[in-house]
Amino acid sequence: MKLKKPKKRKRVPIGSLREKGSKQRGIKLGDGNFHLPEHEKMGLFVALWNGERCQCRVLNVKIKDSEDSIHSHPWWKPHIGEVMQAIQIFYYDSIFFISNEDGLGMQKVTVGKGMPTASHAQFEKVEILGIVYDLKKWNIEFDFDKSNKIAMRGEKYWKEHDPEHLKIIREMRLGLVAMRKAHKEGTLQILPKDN
């Protein structure tokens, strides 16, 4: 008896509900390929944002001040002028940068699938110093000690500049630490809203 070859299924790209609008913006879904000039494609890799494919690259950036920030106390304010590792994300018609100094950014776009449940720290304004091509220099694993050092520098800054805001930061940080621990242990649960 001769076996029949299975029919080739039509591949539906991720995010196909938005495919029509995406084609108008010059974005090809499914393969994460954004129509960038050839020289801009250096160092790109496919990752996930909001569970959909996107293009990313690891960079070294210098943090710049953003006077027109929508936040009154941005997390990056104490780090203006510092050089940090970041991930540049190309998602639909948006291009933005998240911190990867402690590996949290890479965890967000890989293990966390870019979902809102995985935390990240976004920059508003940066100066790109260069693409990090050497994979050994990428911060792939989350480094709690590095994360703690960044947080402590922030606490020191806000203690000097706005002590009231420091209280809010500490409360938020305790909540994030508890959430990360529960996520790592597999005990994180999202509770239904009380009606």
N, C-alpha and C positions, 0 to 999 in steps of 0.2 A: 504494500500500500504506500502510495506516494503522499507525503505531507504537503499541505498547502502553505505557502508563505503567508504570514499574517499581513493584513492590510496595514499600510502606514497610516498612523493617526495624524490628524492635523494638530500641530502643536499650538496651544493657546498661550500667548505670552503672559507673564506675570503682569498684573495690573491692566488686563485687556479692557476693563470697563472704561479706562481713561485713554485707550489707545488712539481714538480719533483725535482728541485734543492734543495728545503727545506728538502725533505725526505733524500736526500744524506747527508745533514748536521745534521740529527738527530732531526729535528724540526717538530712537528706535528701542522699543521695550523688548524684554525677553532676553537680550544678550547684554544689557547694560551698556551698550555702545552709544555714546553721545557723539554727535558730529562735531568734534573739535578739530582744529588744524593739526596736522601731523606732529608738529613740534610741541604741541600741548598734550599729546597722549603719552609722553614719557612718564614712566613710573606708575601708571594707572593699574588698578586691580579691581575686580568685581566684588562687591560686598552687598550688604542689605541695609535699607533704611525703611522703616515702617513695614517691614516684611517684603519689600520689593527690591529688585536689583537696582544698584546704582554703581557709579564709578567713584573710586577713592584713590588718594595718593597720600603717602606719608611725607611730611615736610618739616623743616626747621623754620620757625617763624619768630619774629620779634613782636612782642605785644605792644600795640599802640593805644593811645588814649582816644576815646570817642566822646567828644563833648556832647554830641546829640544822642547819647545813649537813652534808651527807653527805661533803663533801670536806674534807680537812685543810688544803689549800692552794688554795682556789678562785682562778681566773684573775682574777675581778672584785675580789678583796680590796683590791688597791692603789688601786682606783678608787671606793671607797665615798664617797658624797657628791657625786660628779661627775655631770654631766648628759650623757647620751649618746643617740644615736638608736638606736631598737630596733624590731624587728618583733614584733608580738603575733600569735601563731599560734593559730587555733582548729582543732584536729584531733581528730575524733571527740569524746570527752568531755574532752579535755585543752585547757587554755589555758596557753601558756607564752611566754616572751620570749627572743629572741636578739638579740645586738648587731648593729647595722647602721652603727656609727660609721665603719667603713672600707669599707662597701659589701659586705662578705662575706656578711651576712645576706640581702641582696637576691639576690646571686648564688646562694646556697644554695636559695632557694625558687623561682627562675626557671630559670636555666641549669642548675643542679645538680639540679633536680627534687626537691629535698629529700632526696636519697639520702644514705646514710651515707658515700659516697665524697667528698662535698662537705663541707668542714669548716665549723664554726660555733662560736660562743661563746654559751653559754646563761646567762642570769641566773637566780638563785634568788629574789631579792626586789627589787622595784622600786616606786617611787612614780610613777604616771603623771602627767606634767605637762601633756600635751596631744597631740592628734592632729596630725600634719603633713599638711595638706591640699594644700599647694603642691608639685606634682610636681617642680618645679625644685630644691626643697630636699631631695629624697630622694637618698640616696647609692646610686646605681644601679650604677656601675662600681666594681670593687675598686680601692682606693687603697693601694698598697704603702707609701707614705710614712706615711700615717696609721696603718696597721697597725703599722709599725715603731715609731712614736712611742708607741703604746699598749703595745707589748711592752717598750720601753726603760723606760717608767715602772714597769712591772711588775718588771723586772729590778732597778731602783734600790730599789724597796720590799723585795724579797726579799733583796737584798744586805745591807740594814740589819737585817731581821727574822729571816731564816733562810738563811744562806749555803749550806748543804747543799742546800736545795731549789732554789737558783739553778742549780746544776749540772744538775739534772734538767730544769729549764725550758729551758736552753740546748740540751741534747741533743734534746729534743722539738721545739724551734723549728727546728733544723737539718734535722730530718726533714720537718717541715711545709713549709719553704721548698723543699726538694728535690722534695717531692711536688707542690706547686703549680706549680713550674717544669715538671716533667714533664707535668702535666695540660695546661698552657697550650700546650706544644710538641706535644702529642698522643702522647707517648712513654710515658705512664704505663701500666705493666703490673702486673697482680696475679699474683703467682707462686703456684703450687700449694704446699701444705704438704708438708714432707718427712715421709715415713712411717718 
